[in-house]
Amino acid sequence: MSEPTGAARRRGPFEVGDQVQLTDPKGRHYTFTLEAGKNFHTHKGSFPHDELIGAPEGSVVRTTGNVAYLALRPLLPDYVLSMPRGAAVVYPKDAGQILAFADIFPGARVVEAGVGSGSLSSFLLRAIGDQGMLHSYERRADFAEIATANVERYFGGPHPAWKLTVGDLQDNLDETDVDRVILDMLAPWECLEAVKKALVPGGILCCYVATTTQLSKTVESIREIGCFAEPQPWESMIRNWHVEGLAVRPDHRMIGHTGFLVTARRLADGVEPPMRRRRPAKGAYGEDYEGPGSDRSA
């Protein structure tokens, strides 16, 4: 039985073509591709790539300036943060939430809109495996080109489960029996009719938006279309901690707001969502509200 795409590049001694992440004494990272006969240069000196080719992962190399660097293969979260960018990348903290709460499973049939630089595509492909299907849609050809290069660099070539279409999802989506749909775009509500036709009953829609106004319109539009269970919106934040002896405290900097996530389950055809019992706050749909359902009484 053959290994999943890219798995062989994640273990064993370093080989030519491998991505290597160096960590210096101050914790800074440097990523490069191993090439025979080449040298890695820093302001602290250099060393030949050949020193790492054939060496086990977790080796330490020293530059001509006698500075030690720890050599490891970059983890996928490291890789997506250092990859060449066209659009902003989906941060690992949000990609992890999407994989968990959109319940991405091996063999899943997934549709993604808004490929950007290929960060989320890489996470999704690794989760669904070679037997799944990821059909990604990207409006901009230049972003699609960057994303393709980033994904293929990580997996060592084209991924058999990935299809990338340049164009709008709402105009080009023709898949049916889709398990999951991930929308990372400015106006996900524009795609809901197309998503409604593609998702299987019980399937999950997951939207990633940046602002509260986008969040409001996305949630209300999902409610308005009437074929989804109550949408669940949230955001996540990460705060690292400094631990050294008795000096244990939160870091001064943290990864705060990067975006909002919304998930909703597709209902069976012809089924109306149960009436929500939670009463809206007074004024929630007042004169200033102009979103979906704005004709309802406050």
N, C-alpha and C positions, 0 to 999 in steps of 0.2 A: 504494500500500500504506500503510495507516494505521500511525501510530506505536504502539508498545506503551503500555499504560495508564500514565500518569504521566510518560512520557518527555519530553513537551513542557514539563513544569514543571521540568525539570532543566537547561535551557540557555536562552540568550538574555537580553535585558534583563529587569530586574525588572518584574513586572506586579502589578496589584491582586490580592490573594488569595494571593500567594506567601509562603512561609515565609522569613524572613530571620534569619540568625544574625550578631549583632554580636560582635566581639572587641575588648575594651578593651586599653589599653597593658599591663595586667598579665596578659593572656591569659584573662580571664574571659569567658564566653559569655552572651549574652542573645538569646532567640529570640522573635519576634513575627510577626504576620501583617500584611502591607501593606494599608492601607485609605486611600483618598483622603480628604484633609482631616484626618486624625488626626495626633497628635504622639506621639513616643516620649519618655518621661520617665525620667531617672535622677537620682541625687543629684549628678551632675556636669553637669546641665543637660538640655536637650531639643533635638529637631530635628523638622521636619515629615516625615511619611512621603513627601510629594510629592517630596522631594529625591532619593529612591531610585527612585520609579516612573519607568520608562523608562531608568534608568541601568544600565550594564553591571555584571555580577557582578564582585566584586573592587574595588568603589569604596570610597572613604573619605569618611565624613561627619563633621562637627564639630558638637558640641553648643553651646548658648549659653554654656557654660562653657569653650569652646575645647578640649575633649577629643576626640581623634580616635578613631573606631571603624571597623574594617574590616568591610565588609558582604559576606557570602557566603550562598548557600543552604546550609542545614545538610545534611551528608552523612547517610545513613541511620543510621550509628552515633551521630552527634550527636543526631539526632531521637529515637531510641528512649530515649536517656538523659535527655532533657528532657520526654518525653511525660507526660501525666497518667496516674497509676497507680492501678490497683485492686490487683492482685497485683504482686509483684516482677517486673522485666523480665528476659528472657534477655540477658545482657551480649553486646556485639558480639564479644568474643573467643570466646565459646562458640557464638554463631550462626555465625561464620565456620568453626569446626571442624565444626559440624553440616552446613553446606552442602558442605564439602569431603569429609568422611569418610562422610557418608550419600549422597554423590554425587548431589546434587540437580541435575537437568538441565532444560533448556527442554522444556516439554511433559510433564513428569513428572506422574503421578497420585499425590498425596501425601495421607495422612491424618495429622492432628495432634490430640493430646489434651492439654488444659491450655493454653488460649489466654492466660490471664492478662490482660496489658494490651495484647497484640497485637504485641509486639516481634518474636518469632520469625515470626509470621504475615507480617509485612511483608517480612522477609528471604526467606522461602520464596516468597511471591507474586512478588517481583521476579526470583527465580531461575527459576521455572517458566514465567513469562510468561503471556500471554493464552490460549495454546493448551493450557496445563496444567490441572490441577485440584487445588485444595487444599480438603479437607473438614475443618473444624476442629470439635472438640467441647469444650464448656466446661460444667462443672456449674453454675456460678453465673451467674444472669442479669445481675447487676450488673457482673460482670467482662466478660461478653460485650458489654454495652452500651458500656463504656469501650473495649474492644478495637476494636469496630466504628467508633467515632468516631475513634480514633487511626489506624487503617488508612485510612479514607476521607479523613482530613485529609492524610495523606502522599501518597496517589495522586490526590487531587483529586476523589474520588467513589467509588462502589462499584466493586470490582474484579470483572471478569467471570469470573475463574477461582476465586472464593472462595465457599464455602458454609459458614455457621456454624450449628451445631446446639447448642441448650442441652440438656444431658443427659449421661449417662454413655456413654462409647464402647462399653463391653462390652454395654450394653443396646440401643444404637441403631445400631451399625455394620452396614450392610448392603451396603457396597461390596465388589466383588470385583475381581480383576486390578489391585490397587494396587501401585505400584512401591516406595513408601517409606512407612514409618510412624514418626512422631516422637512419643514419649511424654514429656511434661514434667509429671509428677504425683507424688504421694506414694507410690503403690503401683502401679507399672507392671506388676508381675507379675499383677495381677488382670485385665489385658487380654490376656494372651498367647493364650488360646484364640480370642478374637475376631480378634486380629491374624493368627494362624496361618491362619485361613480366608480372610482378605482379601489377604494378600501373594502375589504371583506367585513362582514358583521363581526364586531369584537375587535377589529383592527384599531390601531392607535395613530392619531394625528399628534405631532409634536411641532410647535412653532417656537422659534427663537427670535425675539425682537429686542430692540435696544432701549426704547423710551416708554414712559407711562402712557402716552397718548396712543402709541402702537399697541401696547398691551390692552388698553381699554377697548379699542376697536376690534382687536382680534378676538377677545373673549366674548364681547357682545355679538359679533358676527357669527361665531360658532353657536351661540345660543339661538340666534335668529334663524339659522338655516334649518334647525329642527331635527337633524338626524344624528346628533351626537349626545352622549351623556354630559352632565355638567362638567365644563372645563375646569382644570386645576392649574392655577398660575402660581409661580414662585420664583425666587432667585436664590443663588448660593454665594457664599463668601468664604474665603480661606484666610486664616491667620496662622502664620508659622510662629514657633516659639524658640527662644534662645535658651539653651540648657548648657550650663557650664558650672559644675560643682553646685554650690548653693545659689548661684545666680540663675534663677529660673523665672523668666518673664516673657510676655508676648513681644514679638518683633515690633519695631516702630512702624514698619511698612507692612501692608497686607494687600492681597488681591481682593479688591472690593467689588463694586458693581461692574459687570461686563455685559450683562443682558438678562432679560426675563425669559422664562420658559413656560409654555402652556401645553398641557396634554389633554386629550379628550378621546373617549372610546366611541367607535362607530356603532350605531344601533342597527338592528335588523330592519330591512325595508318595511315601510308601512307602520312602524312603531313610533309613537310620539314619546318624547322624553317625559319622565314623571315631573309633575309640577314641583317647583322649588318651594319649600316651606319657609325659607329664610326671607324675611321682608326687607326690601331695600331701605337703606338709610334715607331719612327725610331729605329731600333735595337732590338725591342721587341722579334722578332723571328730570331735573328742573329746566328752567328756560335756557341755561347755558349749554345743556347737553345736546349735541347734534349727531350722535352716533347712531348705530342700528337700533331700531325700536324707539326712536326719539318721539314718536307720536303717542307712546304710552303715558299714562298719568303718573305723576310723581308719588 
